[in-house]
Amino acid sequence: MADRPYTLLSCSMSIDGYIDGATESRLLLSNDVDFDRVDQVRAGVDAILVGATTVRNDNPRLLIRDPDRRRDRLDRGLAEHPVKVTVTQRGRLDPSRRFFADDGSHKLVYAGSPVAEGLRERVGHVSEVVDAGDPVRMAGLVSDLHRRGVRRLMVEGGGSVHTQFLADDLVDELQLVVAPFFVGEPGARRFVGEGRFPWHPGRRAVLAETRQIGDVVLLRYALSDRCEARGA
């Protein structure tokens, strides 16, 4: 599929595959050095995508923290921050979430057809709402992003979004950080859910890099021939 952005999926998880705990408190799965690495990766993309559940539960800012990296983007003729993208089938989004903050970034909400008009009334003053069909298909979403000039896309969660992107074979590179502990809580969110994935015992993903970063480890997998991690 040539008419889609280069897509990098970035995720931190526990040893047993959880991306969060079962409580309302955010579970930190990485460390400051790795957070800075993620900031550097963000600085090199055109858009960052998270699901509506991540917007509600984690309340991420999705901004580049380092001022030098922001200046470098401006020097290269880019926006100071990547475009923020979220996707929702049910329309449960609150404009008070930090995703929608007045921070200079462009925001895109891909919404299921039944809720798109209602979302325009609720968040249309702080973001662009796109009617993405019913149901929302990730292949169509990334094609639309490509038409809008997004050439590099970073996907940051959550589990449902991971599952859809991976099952639809839309990811070129997986950057998976493993934290040195277990979660094991019923109801906690996992890295992926059930799905039919293109990688299986007969088609193994290519491990392109392993790197220790303090007490966590980064695993970079090449999931397509376009993957830049090949040969790293």
C-alpha positions in Angstrom: 0.0 0.0 0.0 2.1 2.9 -1.3 -0.5 5.7 -0.6 0.0 5.6 3.2 2.5 7.2 5.5 5.6 5.4 6.8 4.1 4.2 10.0 5.9 3.6 13.3 4.1 2.0 16.2 5.6 2.9 19.6 4.5 1.2 22.8 5.8 0.5 26.4 4.6 -2.6 28.2 5.2 -4.7 31.2 6.9 -8.1 31.0 3.5 -9.8 30.9 2.2 -7.5 28.1 0.2 -4.8 29.9 0.3 -1.2 28.8 -1.5 0.1 31.9 -2.8 -0.9 35.4 -6.4 -1.4 36.4 -6.6 1.8 38.5 -7.2 5.4 37.4 -3.5 6.3 38.2 -1.3 6.3 35.2 1.3 3.4 35.2 4.8 4.6 34.2 6.3 1.9 32.1 9.5 3.6 31.1 12.2 6.0 32.4 13.4 9.6 31.8 16.0 8.5 29.3 13.5 6.6 27.2 10.9 9.4 27.4 13.6 11.6 25.8 14.1 9.0 23.1 10.4 9.0 22.4 10.5 12.8 22.2 13.2 12.6 19.6 11.2 10.1 17.6 8.1 12.4 17.8 10.2 15.3 16.5 10.8 13.4 13.3 7.2 12.6 12.4 4.3 14.6 10.8 1.5 13.2 12.9 0.9 11.3 16.1 -2.2 9.1 16.5 -3.8 7.7 19.6 -7.3 6.2 20.1 -10.1 8.0 22.0 -9.7 5.7 25.0 -6.1 6.9 25.4 -7.3 10.5 25.1 -9.8 9.9 27.9 -7.7 7.7 30.2 -4.2 8.9 29.8 -4.9 12.6 28.8 -1.7 12.9 26.8 -0.4 16.2 25.5 1.4 14.6 22.4 3.8 17.5 22.1 7.5 17.7 21.6 9.1 18.7 24.9 12.6 19.7 23.9 12.8 23.3 22.7 15.8 22.6 20.5 13.9 19.9 18.7 10.9 22.3 18.2 13.2 25.0 16.9 14.8 22.5 14.5 11.4 21.6 13.1 10.6 25.3 12.5 14.0 25.8 10.8 13.0 23.0 8.5 9.8 24.7 7.6 7.6 22.3 9.6 5.0 23.0 12.3 6.4 23.2 15.8 4.5 20.1 16.8 3.2 17.2 14.7 -0.5 17.0 13.9 -2.5 15.3 16.7 -4.8 12.6 15.4 -7.4 10.5 17.2 -10.1 8.1 16.1 -13.5 7.3 17.7 -16.4 5.1 16.8 -18.6 6.2 19.7 -17.8 9.9 19.9 -16.9 9.9 23.6 -14.5 12.9 23.5 -14.3 15.8 25.9 -12.9 19.1 24.5 -11.3 19.8 27.9 -8.8 17.0 27.4 -5.2 18.1 26.8 -5.3 16.6 23.3 -7.5 19.6 22.4 -5.5 22.2 24.2 -4.7 25.5 22.4 -1.0 24.6 21.9 -0.5 25.6 18.3 -0.9 22.0 16.9 -3.5 21.0 14.3 -5.9 18.3 15.5 -7.8 15.8 13.5 -10.6 13.6 14.8 -11.7 10.6 12.6 -15.2 9.8 13.7 -17.7 7.1 12.8 -20.5 8.4 10.6 -23.3 8.1 13.3 -21.4 10.4 15.7 -19.5 12.7 13.4 -22.0 15.6 13.3 -22.5 15.5 17.1 -18.7 15.6 17.5 -18.4 18.6 15.2 -20.8 20.5 17.5 -18.9 19.4 20.6 -15.2 19.7 19.5 -15.3 21.3 16.1 -14.2 24.6 17.6 -10.9 23.0 18.7 -10.3 20.4 16.0 -11.2 19.2 12.6 -13.7 16.4 12.6 -13.6 13.9 9.7 -16.5 11.6 8.9 -14.5 8.3 8.5 -17.4 6.0 7.6 -19.1 3.2 9.6 -17.2 1.4 10.8 -14.0 3.5 10.8 -11.3 1.6 8.8 -7.7 2.3 9.6 -6.7 1.7 5.9 -8.9 4.6 4.8 -7.8 6.7 7.7 -4.1 6.5 6.8 -4.9 7.0 3.1 -6.6 10.3 4.1 -3.6 11.3 6.2 -1.3 10.7 3.2 -3.5 12.9 1.0 -3.2 15.6 3.7 0.6 15.5 3.4 1.4 13.2 6.3 4.4 11.1 5.3 5.5 9.9 8.7 3.0 8.7 11.2 3.6 7.6 14.8 1.0 5.4 16.5 1.0 5.5 20.3 -2.0 3.5 21.5 -4.0 2.1 22.9 -4.5 -1.6 22.6 -7.5 -1.5 20.2 -5.7 0.9 17.9 -2.5 -1.3 18.0 -4.6 -4.4 17.2 -6.3 -2.8 14.2 -3.1 -1.3 12.7 -1.1 -4.5 13.1 -3.9 -6.9 12.0 -4.4 -4.7 8.9 -0.6 -4.9 8.1 -0.3 -1.1 8.2 2.8 -0.8 10.4 6.3 -0.6 9.0 8.3 -0.4 12.2 7.4 -1.5 15.8 9.3 0.1 18.7 8.5 -1.9 21.8 9.9 -1.0 25.2 9.6 -3.7 27.9 9.6 -2.6 31.6 11.2 -4.9 34.2 8.0 -5.8 36.1 4.7 -7.6 35.9 1.1 -6.2 36.2 -1.1 -9.2 36.2 -4.3 -7.3 37.0 -7.7 -8.4 35.7 -9.2 -5.6 33.6 -5.8 -3.9 32.8 -5.2 -3.0 29.2 -2.9 -5.1 27.1 -0.6 -4.3 24.2 -2.9 -5.9 21.7 -6.2 -7.8 21.8 -7.4 -10.8 19.8 -6.8 -10.6 16.1 -5.5 -12.3 13.0 -2.0 -10.9 12.6 0.2 -11.2 9.5 3.1 -12.4 11.7 2.9 -15.9 13.0 5.2 -19.0 13.4 5.3 -19.2 9.6 6.1 -15.5 9.1 8.3 -14.2 11.8 8.9 -10.5 12.3 12.5 -9.3 11.8 14.2 -8.1 15.0 16.2 -5.2 13.7 17.7 -3.8 17.0 17.8 -4.4 20.7 19.0 -1.7 23.1 19.1 -1.4 26.9 18.0 2.0 28.1 18.5 2.1 31.8 16.2 -0.5 33.3 14.1 -1.0 30.2 14.9 -2.6 26.8 13.9 -1.4 23.4 13.0 -3.9 20.7 12.8 -2.6 17.2 11.0 -4.9 14.7 10.9 -4.5 11.0 7.3 -5.3 9.9 7.6 -4.3 6.2 10.2 -3.9 3.5 10.0 -0.2 3.9 11.2 -0.4 7.5 14.1 2.0 8.2 15.3 -0.2 11.2 16.6 -2.8 8.7 20.3 -2.7 8.8 20.3 -0.5 12.0 
